[in-house]
Amino acid sequence: MAIDPKSFEAIADLAYRESGLQLVVEKASMIQSRLRHRLKAVGTDSFASYAELVCSDEGLDERRQMISALTTNVSHFFRESHHFELLGQKILPGLIDKLRAGRRFRVWSAGCSNGQEAYSIAMTMLETFPEMAKMDVKILATDIDPKVVSFGRSAVYPERLTTGIPKNLKDKYFSVQKGKEGDEYTASEALKSLVVFKELNLLSNWPMKQKMDVVFCRNVVIYFDADTQDRLWPRFHSLLNSDGHLFLGHSERISEPSNAGFINNGPTSYRPIVAKR
Ligand SMILES: C[S@@+](CC[C@H](N)C(=O)[O-])C[C@H]1O[C@@H](n2cnc3c(N)ncnc32)[C@H](O)[C@@H]1O
């Protein structure tokens, strides 16, 4: 059951329109294998009829399943650790007096996958200032893929997904129990209470009413083309507080930061340009 060029094009166009994902023809065999179980689930063995279904009005539910199957959800705890160091060593100490005086602090993990990034942010906060557990602090963790959002919300990680957590933090912030695949680690209530998980497509409207202090959008835009990326930067700029921070993944860059209102602040780290009065 191979994907024919017409069905590939229909699926690639749809994935691009719905989620910004760029499916290139060189990856056709990978896409074919990622979608094979979806074809089985809807009871067809033809990519042409699958493409017809997902492109139809009746295919709305399956469209979400298709995007979920096509996204790459690889992540791990404390990935690209320099951003967590910046958060713990510079950003939080610089704000702590204001936070103690009641200022709110909001972080967005945009494209959060299974939640490792959001819980790494939470651990960094609690390790830096344990009192943050009682402050007006929240981490919003969002992803287009409903499966990873509900996984993150469950906060239960099989051992293979816990790489990156230093042993002392694993002992302190996770409880261990036997699961189907061996040991499973559940995040503590202290971590869970800091993180709110929601399904959100970065290309759609953002419902957030409050400004963000830090946005982690790492290893997400790499799957988007330059136009889609360039439409995102000013939106992040509008959402960030003037003293905020934007972190991207190791192979992601804002091509013209000043056009989007940002200045570079170290590797894959940006700050909004503050207008001079
Ligand atoms: C490789 S993971 C990155 C996870 C984490 N940020 C990290 O750096 O480890 C990319 C995530 O982006 C999500 N994603 C892809 N397109 C998206 C979109 N249009 N809106 C929201 N999330 C999207 C995928 O579902 C996936 O979970």
The ligand as an SDF file (V2000), in Angstrom:
LIG
                    3D

 27 29  0  0  0  0  0  0  0  0999 V2000
    9.8590   18.1740   18.4940 C   0  0  0  0  0  0  0  0  0  0  0  0
    8.5430   18.6210   19.5500 S   0  0  0  0  0  0  0  0  0  0  0  0
    9.3180   19.8510   20.5760 C   0  0  0  0  0  0  0  0  0  0  0  0
    8.9720   19.6910   22.0310 C   0  0  0  0  0  0  0  0  0  0  0  0
    9.6870   20.6670   22.9750 C   0  0  0  0  0  0  0  0  0  0  0  0
    9.3480   22.0300   22.6890 N   0  0  0  0  0  0  0  0  0  0  0  0
   11.1770   20.4700   22.9240 C   0  0  0  0  0  0  0  0  0  0  0  0
   11.8990   21.3130   22.4230 O   0  0  0  0  0  0  0  0  0  0  0  0
   11.6380   19.4160   23.3840 O   0  0  0  0  0  0  0  0  0  0  0  0
    7.5320   19.6250   18.4710 C   0  0  0  0  0  0  0  0  0  0  0  0
    6.0940   19.7800   18.9560 C   0  0  0  0  0  0  0  0  0  0  0  0
    5.4600   20.8320   18.2030 O   0  0  0  0  0  0  0  0  0  0  0  0
    4.1030   20.4670   18.0110 C   0  0  0  0  0  0  0  0  0  0  0  0
    3.5400   21.2280   16.8860 N   0  0  0  0  0  0  0  0  0  0  0  0
    3.7850   21.0650   15.5580 C   0  0  0  0  0  0  0  0  0  0  0  0
    3.0280   21.9210   14.8420 N   0  0  0  0  0  0  0  0  0  0  0  0
    2.3170   22.6580   15.7300 C   0  0  0  0  0  0  0  0  0  0  0  0
    1.3540   23.7020   15.6110 C   0  0  0  0  0  0  0  0  0  0  0  0
    0.9660   24.1780   14.4100 N   0  0  0  0  0  0  0  0  0  0  0  0
    0.8200   24.2100   16.7370 N   0  0  0  0  0  0  0  0  0  0  0  0
    1.1890   23.7390   17.9460 C   0  0  0  0  0  0  0  0  0  0  0  0
    2.0850   22.7490   18.1360 N   0  0  0  0  0  0  0  0  0  0  0  0
    2.6410   22.2110   17.0390 C   0  0  0  0  0  0  0  0  0  0  0  0
    4.1600   18.9620   17.7650 C   0  0  0  0  0  0  0  0  0  0  0  0
    2.9180   18.3330   18.0090 O   0  0  0  0  0  0  0  0  0  0  0  0
    5.2610   18.5340   18.7320 C   0  0  0  0  0  0  0  0  0  0  0  0
    4.7450   18.0440   19.9480 O   0  0  0  0  0  0  0  0  0  0  0  0
  1  2  1  0
  2  3  1  0
  2 10  1  0
  3  4  1  0
  4  5  1  0
  5  6  1  0
  5  7  1  0
  7  8  2  0
  7  9  1  0
 10 11  1  0
 11 12  1  0
 11 26  1  0
 12 13  1  0
 13 14  1  0
 13 24  1  0
 14 15  1  0
 14 23  1  0
 15 16  2  0
 16 17  1  0
 17 18  1  0
 17 23  2  0
 18 19  1  0
 18 20  2  0
 20 21  1  0
 21 22  2  0
 22 23  1  0
 24 25  1  0
 24 26  1  0
 26 27  1  0
M  CHG  2   2   1   9  -1
M  END
$$$$
